[in-house]
């Protein structure tokens, strides 16, 4: 076998194993959900050269649609890879994100047996009533305990919409107290949130701030783990928006017909034919992801954005939505308040660099910087 030294090594291979999905979630951006499935032979053709390449471990992402709609393929593919592990030149592991509603006893037994080879990440939107509002009355179909027992360190993806933001804090606490780590995030949608919804988000993270102060061992959500030291350094030398995912840079998404795309957001599962034509010839590694409105913002290095959603909804990889911008600012403000409370409790043990960063950011926010 000849080593390929001309193209970048693929570190993550995404396989769109099906376009089909059993739900119709309120915030779903997949506009072309149909009964299309990848064949086992196509998956073999994609993975064989990647696994024969001498490189770092390969992450294989099983994506849809809803991946569990293609459970027979998942089982066949995982067993094929690991039955032949000795012939590959690199290690690998499988990862799939699921709504969890299709797991039957047969699937549970198989995933439990292969839990070290395949990680299933659950998407569940907090309180059952929020889940039912966002995700088609599906809460009773999800066995939360199964996910917690088999992948206890895997965060639950909790998506927040304008209609469920008032249930955010209770939803986070609900999942935390079931033993999960939680990744709550605001949905990327084709509209901006109202001022009322933005203020409600602030109210919810203030409730969570009080919860964490009363429960100091509870795993922090990202809103209270913002890199404040990094933001303070950015006050002196603000960077531009960098790509926040590996789309086209170590990550390649393979469609059911084996064609490759930078990510599933930029694939036929999501984009129209007109959008796909605009994508032709675009090199994601050379794209400018900086929004000119963000120049001078110290939070830009870690501020949430999605190049694919920007392109889908606004026709420009760098054109962000203002909802996430406002939420970022509110989270940083609340994060500062949280860490000030923590430091005041134990000033002797305080991180002096963090204290300095908080002082600088407070000065910046007060308009004196």
Secondary structure, 3 states (H helix, E strand, C coil): CCCCCCCCCCCEEEEECECCCCCCCCCCCCCCCCCCECCHHHHHHHHHHHHHCCCCCEEEEEECCCHHHHHHHHHHHHHHHHHCHHHCCCCEEEEEEECCCCCCHHHHHHHHHCCCCEEEEEECCCCHHHHHHHCCCCHHHCCHHHHHHHCCCCCEEEEECCCCHHHHHHHHHHHHCCCCCEEEEECCCCCCCCHHHHHHHHHHHHHHHHHHHHCCCCCCCHHHCCCHHHHHHHCCCCCCCCCCCCECCCEEEECCCCCEECCHHHCCCCCCHHHHHHHCCCCHHHCCCCCHHHCCCCCHHHCCCCHHHHHHHHCCCCCCCHHHHHHHHHHHHHHHHHHHHHHHHCHHHCCHHHHHHHHHHHHHHCCCC
